[in-house]
Amino acid sequence: MSIPSPDRPLRIGTRGSPLALAQAHETRDRLRRAHALPEDAFEIVVIRVTGDVVQDRALSEIGGKGLFTKEIEEALMDGTIDIAVHSMKDMPTVLPDGLEIACLLPREDVRDAFISPAHAGIADLPQGATVGTSSLRRRAQLLNRRPDLKVVEFRGNVQTRMRKLSEGVAEATFLACAGLRRLGHEIRAVIEPEDMLPAVSQGAIGIEARSADADTLAVLAPIHHLPTATQLAAERRFLFGLDGSCRTPIGGLAVLEGDALWLRGEIVRPDGSERVATERRGPASDAEALGADAADELRARGGRDFFDA
């Protein structure tokens, strides 16, 4: 195994947002500790992606999940970088040939946070209040619970969304607890999965590498977190079975209970008018099969046109 060194640093590709950089630094620091390496044995390479450049339209209008990964994966395939650090909830379920998610870090808090300068939670929002979110899942889940609310498009990084709230663009928004924790922000109100099932893979950081790069795969192996990998095997197989993307309101969460796994999944019509949910329990070793079975059920119960606006 060839270990990174200051002369031949491991190049870590990432988006340039504060959260993406925090995730890249966490990856670097875990690798440093695992191999007792100096900081200059790693190089952070920032890559601009379409999803960060185009901020004036909803993700569902301009291409979905691949908007946050395409340019980074191109750099990985052409050898500009050695590994790519991603928020797993942004990752398509099918990767380009020759690339793989080689490593998953321990998962952070999976829940959504409710953010508002004036209100304590969803139930406290006044009739007809305006809520901002760029997530079709959150929009659909919110309207299913509170059809009286007005939902507006609310894109941008954590700092941008907080600024929009202070400017009165909306009275409240949602952010992933994981991102807020990684950036050191205080979280005043969390939404339990029973009230808003999180996005598939929320809170998980994945490290993508070239499948043929045996040296890099060996360097990553010591920091791979198997429990997170088991959870995501169920959730991502569930998403794959539903052909899920940023255009489809889907929630999914797998929880390990010893050697068993509990998977909850749901689909919601984009306008919030209908929600169909299911769950599975079984051996953790059957994670993918549980995800596939849950997806088959919801696809059959929802019908072909379930996600049509």
N, C-alpha and C positions, 0 to 999 in steps of 0.2 A: 504493500500500500504506500502510495506517495503522499506524504503529509504536507499540507500547505506551509509555506515559509515566507519571510519577507522578500526573498528573491523571486519566489513563484507563488504569489498570494492567491487564495481562492476568491474568485470574483463573484460577488453576491448581487444579483439583479433584483431591483425593486422599483415600485412606483415612488414618486417623490413626495407624497403627502406626509405630514407628521406621523400619522398612524402607521403608514407603510414603512417609514424609516424606523419607527420604534420596533416593528416586527422584525426588520432586517437586523437591527442591533441585537435584539434578543437572540436571534438565530446565531449571529456571530459570537455572542458571549457564551452561549451554551457550547458551541464548538470549541471555543478557546479553553473553557474549563475541562471539557472532555479530553482534549489532547494536550493541555498545558502549553498553549501557544501564545505568542505575543499578539497584540492587536493588529500590528502591521503585517501579520500573515494573512490578513483578509482585506479585501477592497470592496466597498459598497459602490455599486454602479446604478445610478438613477436613470430610469428609462421612462420617457413620456408615453402615456398610453391614451388611446382615443377617448376612453371613458372619463379621463381627467381633463382633456382638452375641450370636449364638447359638454358644456354645462347648461345650455339653454333648452334642452329637450329631455324628455323622459328616456330612460334606458331602453324601455320596451319599444321606443320609436326608432332607435338607432343601432340596435343589434344585440342587446342582451348581455349575458355574462362575458362573452369573449372580448368585450370592449376593454376589460381590465387586464387581459392576459395576452392578447395577440402579439403585440410588439415585444413583450418580454420573452415570450416563447420563441419568436423569430431570432432574438439575440442569443437565446440558449442553443437553438439548433445550428446557428452559424458560428458558434464558439466565442462570441463576444463576452459571454458570461459563463460561469461554471454551474451555478445553481440559481434558481428563482424562488423568491419568498412570496407567498400568496396568502390572502385571506381565503380559506377554503370555501366560504359561501359564495365567492365570486367565480369559482372554478367550474367550467362545463364538466359534465359527467363523462364525456369522451375527449381524450387528449390526442394531440398530434402524434402520428407514428414516430417512434423513437424516443418519446418522452414519457416520464412516469412521475407520480408522486412518491418520492423515495423515502420521505421522512415526514412525520407529523409530530409537532410539539405538544406538550400537555395542554389540554383544552382549558380555556378561561371560562368565566361565567357565560352561560349560554343565553341568558335572559335579555329582554329588551328593557330599556329604561325610558320612563316617561319624563319628558323635559318641558317645564313650563314655568315662567316667572310668576304666575299668578294662581295656578291651580295645582292641587295635590295629586290628582289622578284622573283617569278617564271619566269616572262617575261624577267628578266635580265640574266637568266642563259644562258651561251653560248651553241651553238649547240653541242649535244653529251655529255653534262656535266653529272657527276655522282652525284646522289642524294641517300641518305641513309634513309631507313624507314623499320620498321618491320611490318607496317600496310598494309594489302592487300587493304583496302579501299583507303588509301592515294596513294599507288602505282598505283592502277587502275585509280583513278581520275587524277593523275599527267600524266600518259601515255595517257589518253584520251585527255588531253589538250596539252601535249608536247610529242608526240611519239618518238621524236629524242633523248630523255634523256635516260641515263642508270641508272637503279635503283638497288641498292645493299642492302642486308640484314643489318639491323642496330639496333640490340637489346641492351637492357640495360636500367638502370635508367637515369634520366636527366643528372647527372654528367658524366656517362659513355659515353653517346652520344655526349656531348659537347667535351669531350676529344678526341673522334674519329674524330670529325670535325677538331680539332686543329692539329691532326696527319695527316690530308689529306686523310683519308679513303674515304671521300666524300666532295663535295663542298657545300652541303646544306642538311638540314634535316627539319623535321616538329616535333613540340611538341605541346601538348594541352596547350592553354593559361591558363586554370584553374590550371594545375600543376605548371606552371612557377610562377603564381601569388601566389599560396599557399607557394611556396618556396622563395618568395621575389626576383625573377629574373626580370631583365628588359626585356621588350618585345619591339623589334624595328619594327617588321613587322607582322601584323596580316592578315589572309586570311578570307575574308568575306564569309558567308555561300553561297552567290550567286556564288562564285568561287570554293569553296570546302565545300560541305555539311558535317557537322561533323558526328562523330560516334553517334549512338543512345545512349542517356543518358550521353554524354560527359559533363563533368563539374559538375556532381551530385555525392554526397556522400550518400550512403545508409547504414543503420544500420540494420543488420540481427539479429533476436532473435528467441528463441523457441516459437512456437505458444501457448504452454500451460503455459508459464511462465508469468502469469498475473501480478505479481509484477514488473517485468522488463518492460513489455509493458506499464504499467502505468507510470513508471519513464521516459520512452522515449516520451510519448505523448506530453508534453509541448514544445518540440523542433521540432516536425514534421512540415514541411513546405508544406502546401496544394497546392500552385501554382506549385511547383516543382513536386509534386505527380501527378497533373493533366497532366502536360507536359509528364512525363515519362509513364503515363498510355497509352497515344496515341503512343508514340515512341516504347515502348516495345511490345505493341500489334502488331504494324507494323512489328517489327523484328520477333516476334513469327510467324506471318503469312507467312513470307518468309523463315522460318526455319534458321534464321540468326545465324552466329557464326563467329569465327576468320577466317574461311575458305571462307567466302563470303563477297565480297566488297559491302557493303550497307551503305548508309548515310541516316540520318533521323533527323528532327528537328521540334519540336512543339513550337509555340510561342503563349502566351496568349495575347489577345487584348480585355481587359475588360472581358465580359462574353463569348467571342468567342475564338475559337482556330484555329490557322492556322498551318497545318501540311504539311511539304515538305518531300518527300522521293525519293530515287533513288537507282537503282542497276546499276553496271558497270561490264562489262566483265573483268576478271582478267588481260587480256592483254591490257585493255583500249580501245579496238576497238569499243565498243558500250556502250552507256549510255541510260537508260530508266528512265524517271522521271515523277513524278505526284505530285499533291498537293490536299489538302482538306481543306475546311473551314466549320465550324459549331459550335454549342453550345459546350462550354467546358464540359458540362455534358455528351456529347456524345464522349468523348475522345477516349475510347477504340473502339467504333464502327467506328470512322473515321480512326483509325489505321488499323483495320481489312479490311476495304473497300479499302484503298490505297494499302495494301499488295495484296489483291485479284487481283486488276488491274495489278500491276506490274508482278505478277506471271503469269497471263494470257498473257500479252504482251511479256514477256521475253522468255517463253517456258521452258521446262524441263531442257534443256542442257545449259541454259544461263551462269551458273557459271563454266562450264567446261573449263579447261585451253586450 
